[in-house]
Amino acid sequence: MAEPTIDAAVFAELQATAGEDFARELVDTFLEEAPPMLTALRSAYAAGTAEAFRRSAHSLKSNASTFGASGLAALARDLELQGLAATRAEALDALEAEYARVVPALKALRDG
């Protein structure tokens, strides 16, 4: 069985701790900020700027973890730990594809 895009227990815990309204705001913020993070990651990869690459991957990992997007978080963590030198373009493609899976799942949870 495939791993769920969003861990429902993690998302429910976020709602319980932060409140449903604030959780919705966090989702909206993530959906606004993640595309520029992905762009920054891709740009850092193309430019060969290792520190910017690591920071972007770290930010994506942390934000994805907040919502229980464990697949996205794991891919970002791998990029962060591998670093620029060990990363191939296919890994960035996989990260972007997983983000594309996360978006509708998060929107569905946000909208109840």
RAGIPE-V670681 format. One record per helix or strand of 3 or more residues. SS is the DSSP state (H for helix, E for strand). FROM is the first residue (numbers start at 1). TO is the last residue. Records with the same first field share a line. If there is no record, write none. Layout:
# RAGIPE-V670681
SS = FROM-TO + FROM-TO
This chain:
# RAGIPE-V670681
H = 8-18 + 20-47 + 50-67 + 70-86 + 89-110
